[in-house]
Amino acid sequence: MKKLIISLLSFCLLAGCSKETQPKDTVDIIEKTIDDDVSIDTLIKEMTLQEKIAQMIMPSFRGFYDEEGNNSGALELNDALKEAFEKYQFGGVILFAENISTAGQTAGLCSDLADTVKIPMFIATDQEGGTVSRLATGTQMPGNMALGATRDPQLAKQAAQIMGNELKALGINTDFAPVLDVNVNPANPVIGVRSFSSDPQLASMMGVAFIDGLHEAGVLSSLKHFPGHGDTTVDSHIGLPVIDKSLEELWQCELIPFKAAIEQGADMVMTAHICYPQIETETYGTSEGEVTLPATMSSEILTDLLRGELGFEGLIVTDALNMYAIAQFFSEMDAAKMTINAGADILLMPFDIGSLARIAHAGEYINGIAAMVENGEIPMARIDESVRRILETKKKNNLFKADDRTRDEKIAAATNEVGSAQNHSVEMDIAKRSITLLRNRDNVLPLRDQNVLLLAHDDTEINSLQYAISVMKETGDLSCHVLIDTYEDKSLSEISTLMYGCDTVAMISEIFSASYLNPESEKGGDCAKVDSVVNMAHNVGKNAIVISCYLPYDVARYDADAILVAYSTKGMSQDPRDSTGDLPQYGPNIPAAMFTLFGNSSPQGKIPVDIPYLTPSYDYSDTILFEIGTGMTYGE
């Protein structure tokens, strides 16, 4: 058995900390052999308090700023970052788009990060697929709501396994996915297409399969956002949402997917920065008055509900502690104390270490928590409980096993796997399966033997349209003459000129929140323009088709002859067939919708959420226009 020899030494001695940050008690160098038989008890016994606390912290570094505010980037470890990881020995790190470029660069960065610590780190990112996808050159997959539209758990598993394989190849061992929030509120500003469905049973089925896929790839999963972010109208990145539901109501919907996934064997659960005043009644005084403790700080929710009633034995990780919902209302040290005492094991992004000042602050933060342990504000047993869970999870998932490959060998393997042609082929097949046909008056689709004006919202979608049209021309599957243009930057008069000579107008519609539906709002002009073009086409005897390419609730606005739903607006920066190296990540959904529009493939998706009618004031009504499960195929 291969073994990794490490020295457990106080991180402050290891890096030569200043007197101010040096822990009160230190230990001698103790050689330990870490392998499958590692003694977690021995590791915990020999760790200092600061080392234990550091295991519970997962920082970010989304840039590196000098004293003048100049950013040298975050694609590699400079000397200061390397020393910071060596000094503090964090239990994990989260990577963002700012840390990820090519497969080779990312694999090299992850290899360098792994080399800085004595106890292996959770190296994590948010690779949900679809709209939240961090791998710059990876396979994006069509996203959760698109997967929900397929209603095929094997496709969810396949998508997750491919994303997991790519993460694993890069050296990323933890994926903050899947999202198990049930998007029951169409006005939800932050979940939307990140959710599998508004049906908790469908969300459960797809979420469990997604976890299976990650696990088969050897990547840890994290369920989010517990106990549910699907019924909010506030984004916790910019506010503190409140869900006024009882525990009984949560059991009828929001908790169903979490229960199923926990029973399947989830590794982590991520908390929601959301207040549930019917469940957690304790409040915290702020300058703006008393606020109810959010789930992240609620022992009622994390300990009694998640640990007790749901029986979760894995790791509880907070959502990012620097989000507005926490940072605006809670002091940094109070947030740490209440989060730990509530039952959280890992503090995600309590700080960023992207400057010398921020690195110094990391030591102050760790020592601040240590002081609260020493004065009894945080029980020592609570720290030991979390550290034990962290180390046992790392052992269970083989993180202690030595990787004998060289850095160059890791880079070569990642370059082979990430964004491969085979992975993209599967991605496109899944996307095609998700495209949903909600209306097809007089069987106007598929489009054949006619002149078509195809209008993208903006230039970011042009390559996707041109790619799909080019592929169909090459395969002989396109019988139409197609003119491609954009409408965001054009007047109705200009669009009317473009329509001259065409038989059908097909337009992409995209909304990112409910506010886009109201023509009086700042973003309402796009929907209003689509409406106007549909009416203009009808007035001159032409067919009008709308392809909804983000939140599907926009379809209630349009009296189009046919409506397709694609669930993502992600475009292409280049034709993927022209790639000579790392291919930038792209979305398959728009091309898949084009293949369906022109009959290269038949629509198979079923809408995974209810689509309500709109009121005269452009709010969502209680009456359903398209019920969940609606979806036509050609010939029906």
Steps between C-alpha positions, in 0.01 A plus 500: 500500500628841407549724799519871551739610775400825663619703793228627731636825633329808621438711193642800678831325569503370145477849351669702768198695622537827681470502876156657472356211297691213661275260691549464873582131481715329237606143442822338391543366149324163488549274200187320398433255217175591326330224302175305512578401859557856623380553855264796506518496879876544488478781248247690709700446819815648350336804334509843660177691546594732213566205272158359582330832428691531171362161394153653531575793267472510121618837363510635147751707306334664201793726420812631666521872570805704592486807725409722204206275411659344193381145436758247383233231458421171667593236244810385689647505848737790546746488791262675738209264429725195523629615837145569619384145425816357656461719806132452578446146364137562407272199474381606158487765231232604251590590142307739277515605136783739593712195593417290195621544144634211296492140618879498529510819706228378736659156547830670577337735752322213676823299512681797653221552754513134602875530557460782752316303769581208727141381536334484156257778416151498363562678170153612400304694242140556387457282192123469493481498122311753292502854630739424791798332342855597595715297261615743232580222253278227643176339393221722631200267458153649444419572867268362764165622369588363157585169665167515680329548163646170377351319801773241456715445811756313295571819308544691826743234617685506169529881503628501858746220435653684205528823699639299791758329280617839378521639854690195618744528210572859601561410863169640628356244741184677622204632302252734667214332316229394445250778566201333665290813541146449373421806287138541602515879475523625139625837632803338666793727404791264564399134453283476188659273240752380761211292638398169350129566545213646698400140579690369804475140380654581162768710672571203729532251216734719296702613803566146621615400151725808483668396828554149363677648199734713711579207728581271209748764389654506849382853584326607820150648472337781696124549516385859492344715637359342817217504594395654169547818295227436244223716645679831544465835326830630642850394392712426809802642318343844534246466783372280783202296375216388727287191437199502730426127490453250776706185535196300392480702179871445430452126542231510229733651240846648567638221719396214271804517266741549791361195678536285187855621432611452860372144489700454179821601675573869449840615627414860589199723546531875439294732718269776378532859624123514539283577804223255591326684788248221562788259568780714645370772730829633642592847375814712471514873560626712212504871418190431293320322783463135602544236230416132531801271491532351153528124447880530489496608866203297622557196722129426457559453128856364482513284812140411586364473145794409276697286746206381708189448290675446166785299650774671298846386612712676240649848493297817537658782301370855510417697193754778452526703819600814312160519329287805577243296693766432766760777465241781511330390821749302709844587632773272368578334832136469603424335166785252555391420854131455423570297187732258680272470804202433272680192366688606185826316433653712222494878478494586130664826397503685830779694328696522177881483516565702186741754651764523772254679727236232448755227570586669829129521578472122460728457802294750700181315410637161607631644825168673559317168482769340720443769763127427501576130553738578784250725679217250460288681239558208260528154661824317426291189442321682217834566326622143549171361367534695176870425454436130548228510235726690261791258540279192480338631182842559346609150596180339376537671163866402458638852524788370713619273221818628341491602134838399362452673165720792415350844447550462124326163500200652679485782246515255208217287644281806559559635151388163359178482702365851546268616221572197283310448175335192649377696803360776279322242284317362805426856611327580169298178509370587848419856392298372204303274735411802715354733236132547581220585257211671679298624201487409131195651332416340170826302523711796389804314634729361385595770253554370149531646149453866588680826567566552871614809690682376810548772760744463787466728798858625461841417354586247772253256344599545134776237494264243652242560227755503221658179628169313503399626155843409359483146642155443350614630164796261502280202587229596251241545776415864423245574229442863599677819403595668830593862571658549846504835680445657844207702635619663823685771306235558232185704471171343401532675166837337438362159601204554265747555215681177591168314493438593139494187289499253790221255579575450869667702775663306785630693802698416811348634823697516822394622843712479812239612754129574520569873457589441133136418427372849578553740206520791746802350678862572414539164326144470371577629153622164372176313567303793366704490179442125458128564550505774238688289245257208551206735440674664204560161340138398546375828353676424171407131488826351625550237767674598824695261720658567841786300649517560877866469593517560874222518758209332321235718665534758220293282268184633669568837331484385141222413256748322275400222262758269652699509823817305576683505835878454522588598864836676435637800309866401521659564161817404315805720472605304190391213279603187696610333179772764457675428830873427487554488877298553816146571382319768704198361681173549313132431544332223297143620558462760224645276227281214627195727469600582141533132413147456635363812329603375156413134559849355540370362830154466650406673829486258790510720811220546752485833679621430858324800660151644487474806275241745636295754309602860550274760658433830317778651711743227383512314830467123521142390563373191682358357176718263301553548127726199439491229764817326609552202269371679189705425191412413142682308231471558127190350345283530809 
